[in-house]
Amino acid sequence: MKTVFMLMSCCVLYCCSSCSKKKEEKEEKIKLVVTSPWLKDTTVTQEYVAQIHSVQHIELRALEKGYLQKIYVDEGQAVKQGQLMFQIMPVIYQAELKKSQAEANYVGLEYQNTKRLADNNVVSKNELALAQAKFDKANAEVSLAQTHLQFTTVRAPFSGIMDHFQGRLGSLVDEGDLLTTLSDNSKMWVYYNVPEAEYLAYKAHTKASDSPMKVKLMMANNEVFDQAGVVQAIEADFNNETGNIAFRATFPNPNGLLRNGETGSILMTVPLKHALLIPQKATFEILEKKYVYVVDDHKKVHQKEVTIGSEMPDLYVIKDGLAAGDKILLEGIRKVKDGDKIRYDYEDPQKVITHLKVYSE
């Protein structure tokens, strides 16, 4: 019985020794690439959801009541400043003008007669002043009637593009009724919201460079607009609920491609001081969280969560979770698990990032 026990003990020791030896052999065979985060000043392109508006976008409304007698333009048409667009039936206002002109002529004759009498001291100066006042009032009535008549024609206040009609030929329109809208699309105002930290970085950049920041516009088809925009205005207050502040960039629109009401994304390049950069391929995701494998002094890998501050092509800017001197696994993250001991070759982070290519392992 004792002999059997000794034999079993020897077998167990042999098996353990064999397993340990195989594990060491496995560890010796695993040789991977390790690097470190790269600490450097850089720039990052931030993307912001944007609303596109015409530099001028107004409603054209009827200034007088009447029937819409003529429409001289078409929906979607480009019009020039001062171009005739709508005519509201002017008959009543023409009659009022003729009436006021006749009254002004009559009062004018009275004034001339009174003036001759006053010059001959037949009537007093007060009577002449009264006749003058009546004449001035009659002329004012003429001017008012002329204004009402002019309001029956609607002209373009600036050059732009017509929207659809709200009234049709022969429609009865009241004073203030909407006829159409007109947009000046020669320049476009693009609005977007910026977080407080990025606003402060923007202000520091503009103060240092002493020039307005240029931005790009990515349109809804994921193509970048061929004209650069300039940030020209920032709202006065932050939104207390979102912590954002609204920026306005102005884009030239020489070909009229952009229209009022479009959406897109602003691409704004902002500077980052002492940014901690790592390759995207050095990370993996678990339940929507990002992780890397950190290599300790004993050459063992440990899973560690990192917080991404910004994203760049092939790179992540680390906000929290790593230091500049940490060693991270660059290649082979799917070949190891937490606690594995590895052999590795260390590559300089600047060299790694300079020659970085994204690939699938």
Buried (B, 14 or more C-beta within 10 A) or exposed (E): EEEEEEEEEEEEEEEEEEEEEEEEEEBEEBEBBBBBBBBBEBEBBBEBEBBBBBBBBBEBBBBBBBBBBEBBBEEEEEBEEEEBBBBBBBEBBBEBBEEBBEBBEEBBEEBEEBBEBBEEEEBEEEEBEBBBEBBEEBBEBBEEBBEBBBBBBBBBBBBBBBBEBBBEEEBEBEEEBEBBBBBBBBBBBBBBBBBEEBBEBBEEBEEEEEEEBEBBBBBEEEEEBEBEBBBEEEEEEBEEEEEBBBBBBBBBBEEEEBBBEBEBBBBBEBBBEEBBBBBBBBBBEEEEEBBBBBBEEEBBBEBBEBEBBBBBEEBBBBEEBBEEEBBBBBBBBEEBEEEBBBEBEEBEBEEBBEEBEEEEE
